[in-house]
Amino acid sequence: MITTKGRYALRVMLDLAQHEGVIPLKDIAQRQDVSKKYLEILMRELVGGGLVQGISGRGGGYRLVRRPEQYTLGEILEKMEGPLAPVACLAGGTVCCPRASECLTLPVWTEYDRMTHDFFYGKTLMDLIRET
């Protein structure tokens, strides 16, 4: 399940993509109807993950470090949520379960994992902006 953290991160990243320049946090909070306090925590992770740049001081705020078409939804979600794998044995990208050779459900989880990965990594921030 995608948590509030992941959903809000996508909203913040879209907000930054839609508004050029350095955007004050209070503006993002107001437009997204999210508390500034919560966004401060979220922005620390986005900055730490190398997705956005924080500018301090007068005229400060946040901006994307790349163009919107260079960010996939999968990249953003995995930075905030961790692996999107549906089961633990696929979370590292390789099957590590000792029962893998006899697991009748593994093919289903593998296919679902691939579909999820392809879906989120196949969409960019710019794709979402264009769809509106």
Backbone as CSV, one residue per row, in Angstrom:
resi,resn,N_x,N_y,N_z,CA_x,CA_y,CA_z,C_x,C_y,C_z
1,MET,0.836,-1.174,0.000,0.000,0.000,0.000,0.884,1.242,0.000
2,ILE,0.486,2.222,-0.773,1.183,3.511,-0.800,0.626,4.338,0.358
3,THR,1.519,4.824,1.206,1.099,5.584,2.381,0.885,7.053,2.040
4,THR,0.418,7.790,3.033,0.240,9.235,2.889,1.555,9.893,2.493
5,LYS,2.634,9.424,3.049,3.955,9.972,2.752,4.253,9.904,1.252
6,GLY,4.014,8.770,0.648,4.246,8.605,-0.782,3.297,9.439,-1.622
7,ARG,2.043,9.451,-1.244,1.040,10.235,-1.986,1.342,11.724,-1.907
8,TYR,1.665,12.204,-0.725,1.981,13.624,-0.565,3.270,13.987,-1.294
9,ALA,4.238,13.084,-1.297,5.477,13.350,-2.024,5.191,13.555,-3.509
10,LEU,4.321,12.731,-4.075,3.954,12.911,-5.484,3.271,14.262,-5.687
11,ARG,2.390,14.631,-4.785,1.694,15.920,-4.898,2.674,17.082,-4.827
12,VAL,3.626,17.019,-3.903,4.627,18.078,-3.755,5.498,18.167,-5.001
13,MET,5.929,17.028,-5.492,6.774,17.018,-6.685,6.013,17.576,-7.889
14,LEU,4.747,17.253,-8.001,3.926,17.809,-9.081,3.759,19.313,-8.924
15,ASP,3.565,19.753,-7.705,3.425,21.186,-7.441,4.689,21.920,-7.879
16,LEU,5.848,21.386,-7.509,7.108,22.011,-7.920,7.276,21.985,-9.431
17,ALA,6.826,20.914,-10.064,6.933,20.794,-11.521,6.038,21.805,-12.237
18,GLN,4.929,22.143,-11.626,3.976,23.060,-12.243,4.318,24.532,-12.016
19,HIS,5.187,24.812,-11.068,5.539,26.198,-10.742,7.046,26.362,-10.862
20,GLU,7.462,27.237,-11.728,8.897,27.416,-11.977,9.554,28.227,-10.879
21,GLY,10.847,28.034,-10.762,11.636,28.794,-9.804,11.657,28.140,-8.434
22,VAL,12.076,28.931,-7.463,12.160,28.479,-6.083,10.812,28.767,-5.424
23,ILE,10.186,27.722,-4.895,8.828,27.832,-4.349,8.885,27.763,-2.825
24,PRO,8.360,28.798,-2.152,8.310,28.761,-0.687,7.419,27.618,-0.195
25,LEU,7.821,27.008,0.898,7.080,25.885,1.454,5.647,26.269,1.818
26,LYS,5.461,27.482,2.289,4.112,27.923,2.678,3.164,27.931,1.472
27,ASP,3.689,28.244,0.294,2.861,28.232,-0.917,2.439,26.817,-1.281
28,ILE,3.384,25.896,-1.182,3.072,24.491,-1.475,2.038,23.984,-0.476
29,ALA,2.263,24.269,0.803,1.346,23.823,1.860,-0.063,24.342,1.610
30,GLN,-0.158,25.599,1.230,-1.476,26.194,0.983,-2.158,25.560,-0.234
31,ARG,-1.438,25.421,-1.324,-2.034,24.842,-2.539,-2.417,23.385,-2.355
32,GLN,-1.612,22.640,-1.600,-1.847,21.211,-1.428,-2.683,20.887,-0.204
33,ASP,-3.012,21.897,0.582,-3.817,21.716,1.799,-3.179,20.666,2.720
34,VAL,-1.868,20.842,2.936,-1.089,19.971,3.808,-0.363,20.877,4.788
35,SER,-0.262,20.452,6.041,0.383,21.305,7.037,1.846,21.551,6.675
36,LYS,2.283,22.767,6.947,3.670,23.142,6.682,4.619,22.267,7.505
37,LYS,4.228,21.950,8.725,5.048,21.109,9.603,5.285,19.731,8.966
38,TYR,4.224,19.127,8.439,4.372,17.815,7.803,5.245,17.918,6.550
39,LEU,5.039,18.994,5.784,5.831,19.167,4.565,7.314,19.373,4.868
40,GLU,7.627,20.003,5.996,9.039,20.175,6.374,9.724,18.823,6.513
41,ILE,9.046,17.888,7.132,9.578,16.535,7.300,9.731,15.856,5.936
42,LEU,8.710,15.967,5.131,8.710,15.369,3.792,9.821,15.958,2.923
43,MET,9.976,17.275,2.985,10.972,17.937,2.148,12.397,17.538,2.545
44,ARG,12.619,17.309,3.830,13.949,16.842,4.255,14.300,15.533,3.553
45,GLU,13.325,14.646,3.448,13.566,13.367,2.774,13.749,13.540,1.275
46,LEU,12.973,14.416,0.673,13.107,14.657,-0.766,14.453,15.301,-1.091
47,VAL,14.892,16.229,-0.249,16.208,16.851,-0.433,17.301,15.807,-0.203
48,GLY,17.181,15.055,0.889,18.162,14.008,1.202,18.243,12.941,0.131
49,GLY,17.135,12.687,-0.537,17.096,11.698,-1.609,17.566,12.240,-2.944
50,GLY,17.939,13.524,-2.974,18.446,14.124,-4.200,17.390,14.466,-5.228
51,LEU,16.117,14.510,-4.814,15.042,14.805,-5.760,14.751,16.295,-5.889
52,VAL,14.939,17.025,-4.798,14.708,18.470,-4.816,15.889,19.170,-4.153
53,GLN,15.959,20.460,-4.415,16.995,21.287,-3.800,16.308,22.295,-2.894
54,GLY,16.831,22.448,-1.707,16.335,23.439,-0.766,17.227,24.661,-0.792
55,ILE,16.614,25.840,-0.856,17.343,27.105,-0.881,16.982,27.852,0.399
56,SER,18.000,28.191,1.190,17.774,28.878,2.462,17.769,30.390,2.277
57,GLY,17.234,31.062,3.289,17.287,32.518,3.324,16.145,33.193,2.604
58,ARG,16.289,34.507,2.487,15.258,35.312,1.827,15.094,34.844,0.385
59,GLY,13.862,34.674,-0.025,13.590,34.170,-1.363,13.821,32.673,-1.476
60,GLY,13.967,32.017,-0.336,14.243,30.593,-0.323,13.007,29.743,-0.532
61,GLY,13.245,28.473,-0.654,12.173,27.517,-0.864,12.755,26.255,-1.475
62,TYR,12.003,25.658,-2.379,12.408,24.393,-2.976,12.196,24.422,-4.479
63,ARG,13.008,23.624,-5.151,12.849,23.460,-6.601,13.337,22.072,-6.993
64,LEU,12.851,21.626,-8.135,13.298,20.345,-8.686,14.746,20.471,-9.132
65,VAL,15.484,19.396,-9.081,16.863,19.415,-9.564,16.954,18.959,-11.026
66,ARG,15.870,18.366,-11.528,15.818,17.929,-12.928,14.500,18.408,-13.533
67,ARG,14.372,18.186,-14.824,13.123,18.535,-15.505,12.038,17.504,-15.143
68,PRO,10.775,17.907,-15.146,9.682,17.002,-14.751,9.640,15.683,-15.527
69,GLU,10.033,15.694,-16.782,10.003,14.464,-17.571,11.121,13.502,-17.187
70,GLN,12.026,13.923,-16.329,13.134,13.071,-15.897,12.871,12.384,-14.552
71,TYR,11.719,12.615,-13.966,11.345,11.965,-12.706,10.262,10.932,-12.978
72,THR,10.503,9.688,-12.619,9.434,8.701,-12.714,8.704,8.628,-11.375
73,LEU,7.453,8.250,-11.441,6.677,8.087,-10.210,7.289,6.984,-9.353
74,GLY,7.808,5.939,-9.984,8.438,4.848,-9.257,9.629,5.311,-8.451
75,GLU,10.454,6.153,-9.040,11.621,6.688,-8.333,11.196,7.459,-7.083
76,ILE,10.194,8.305,-7.228,9.723,9.128,-6.105,9.122,8.241,-5.025
77,LEU,8.252,7.331,-5.427,7.603,6.465,-4.445,8.604,5.583,-3.707
78,GLU,9.566,5.027,-4.415,10.540,4.160,-3.742,11.457,4.950,-2.805
79,LYS,11.761,6.211,-3.139,12.548,7.040,-2.218,11.783,7.253,-0.912
80,MET,10.486,7.384,-1.015,9.676,7.703,0.167,9.165,6.455,0.884
81,GLU,8.863,5.410,0.140,8.215,4.225,0.699,9.146,3.032,0.881
82,GLY,10.256,3.030,0.161,11.083,1.832,0.109,10.615,0.973,-1.052
83,PRO,11.070,-0.274,-1.123,10.687,-1.137,-2.253,9.165,-1.282,-2.377
84,LEU,8.701,-1.286,-3.612,7.267,-1.430,-3.881,6.873,-2.887,-4.094
85,ALA,7.784,-3.796,-3.866,7.527,-5.222,-4.072,6.347,-5.685,-3.216
86,PRO,5.476,-6.525,-3.763,4.289,-6.972,-3.035,4.584,-7.980,-1.918
87,VAL,5.703,-8.689,-2.011,6.071,-9.667,-0.992,7.556,-9.496,-0.667
88,ALA,7.923,-9.836,0.554,9.285,-9.619,1.034,10.337,-10.340,0.196
89,CYS,9.998,-11.519,-0.317,11.020,-12.281,-1.042,11.412,-11.621,-2.364
90,LEU,10.653,-10.638,-2.836,11.001,-9.932,-4.075,11.538,-8.533,-3.812
91,ALA,11.562,-8.105,-2.578,11.917,-6.726,-2.234,13.337,-6.350,-2.622
92,GLY,14.234,-7.287,-2.633,15.618,-6.978,-2.996,15.892,-7.076,-4.478
93,GLY,14.887,-7.378,-5.262,15.057,-7.510,-6.704,15.387,-8.924,-7.149
94,THR,15.752,-9.769,-6.211,16.021,-11.167,-6.541,15.256,-12.044,-5.562
95,VAL,14.917,-13.209,-5.998,14.199,-14.137,-5.126,15.194,-14.730,-4.135
96,CYS,14.937,-14.525,-2.841,15.872,-15.007,-1.822,15.226,-16.046,-0.905
97,CYS,14.012,-16.395,-1.181,13.286,-17.332,-0.333,13.790,-18.763,-0.551
98,PRO,14.047,-19.479,0.525,14.505,-20.869,0.370,13.436,-21.772,-0.263
99,ARG,12.193,-21.329,-0.271,11.113,-22.111,-0.870,10.833,-21.717,-2.319
100,ALA,11.612,-20.817,-2.868,11.338,-20.281,-4.202,11.157,-21.364,-5.260
101,SER,11.961,-22.403,-5.220,11.898,-23.440,-6.254,10.601,-24.253,-6.186
102,GLU,9.942,-24.267,-5.046,8.696,-25.036,-4.913,7.465,-24.167,-4.637
103,CYS,7.643,-22.858,-4.644,6.530,-21.943,-4.328,5.623,-21.772,-5.539
104,LEU,4.392,-22.206,-5.400,3.438,-22.111,-6.505,2.882,-20.694,-6.678
105,THR,3.030,-19.851,-5.656,2.508,-18.483,-5.771,3.567,-17.499,-6.284
106,LEU,4.820,-17.862,-6.288,5.888,-16.954,-6.707,5.671,-16.374,-8.106
107,PRO,5.259,-17.158,-9.091,5.037,-16.564,-10.417,3.993,-15.439,-10.412
108,VAL,2.968,-15.576,-9.592,1.938,-14.527,-9.506,2.546,-13.258,-8.928
109,TRP,3.293,-13.417,-7.822,3.903,-12.246,-7.184,4.940,-11.595,-8.091
110,THR,5.675,-12.405,-8.815,6.692,-11.883,-9.725,6.036,-11.084,-10.849
111,GLU,4.966,-11.623,-11.410,4.257,-10.916,-12.482,3.649,-9.614,-11.965
112,TYR,3.038,-9.669,-10.790,2.444,-8.467,-10.190,3.529,-7.418,-9.915
113,ASP,4.666,-7.850,-9.401,5.778,-6.956,-9.120,6.260,-6.285,-10.410
114,ARG,6.383,-7.039,-11.463,6.821,-6.505,-12.748,5.811,-5.485,-13.289
115,MET,4.536,-5.801,-13.195,3.504,-4.878,-13.682,3.528,-3.566,-12.892
116,THR,3.641,-3.675,-11.576,3.683,-2.493,-10.727,4.908,-1.647,-11.053
117,HIS,6.051,-2.306,-11.144,7.287,-1.598,-11.470,7.162,-0.900,-12.822
118,ASP,6.732,-1.623,-13.839,6.615,-1.044,-15.174,5.623,0.114,-15.203
119,PHE,4.536,-0.004,-14.447,3.530,1.062,-14.412,4.116,2.335,-13.806
120,PHE,4.676,2.247,-12.595,5.166,3.436,-11.911,6.447,3.992,-12.530
121,TYR,7.294,3.134,-13.055,8.515,3.623,-13.690,8.264,4.036,-15.140
122,GLY,7.088,3.760,-15.651,6.722,4.165,-17.010,5.998,5.492,-17.068
123,LYS,5.748,6.099,-15.910,5.053,7.389,-15.858,5.952,8.424,-15.204
124,THR,5.963,9.617,-15.781,6.770,10.713,-15.245,5.863,11.810,-14.683
125,LEU,6.487,12.738,-13.986,5.723,13.895,-13.507,5.084,14.623,-14.683
126,MET,5.821,14.738,-15.779,5.289,15.444,-16.947,4.079,14.714,-17.526
127,ASP,4.081,13.396,-17.473,2.909,12.641,-17.948,1.669,13.030,-17.145
128,LEU,1.805,13.157,-15.836,0.660,13.527,-15.001,0.200,14.951,-15.276
129,ILE,1.146,15.841,-15.516,0.794,17.231,-15.823,0.037,17.282,-17.144
130,ARG,0.492,16.543,-18.109,-0.178,16.530,-19.432,-1.572,15.940,-19.375
131,GLU,-1.805,15.016,-18.439,-3.115,14.354,-18.336,-4.167,15.245,-17.710
132,THR,-3.758,16.371,-17.106,-4.744,17.258,-16.467,-5.324,18.238,-17.418
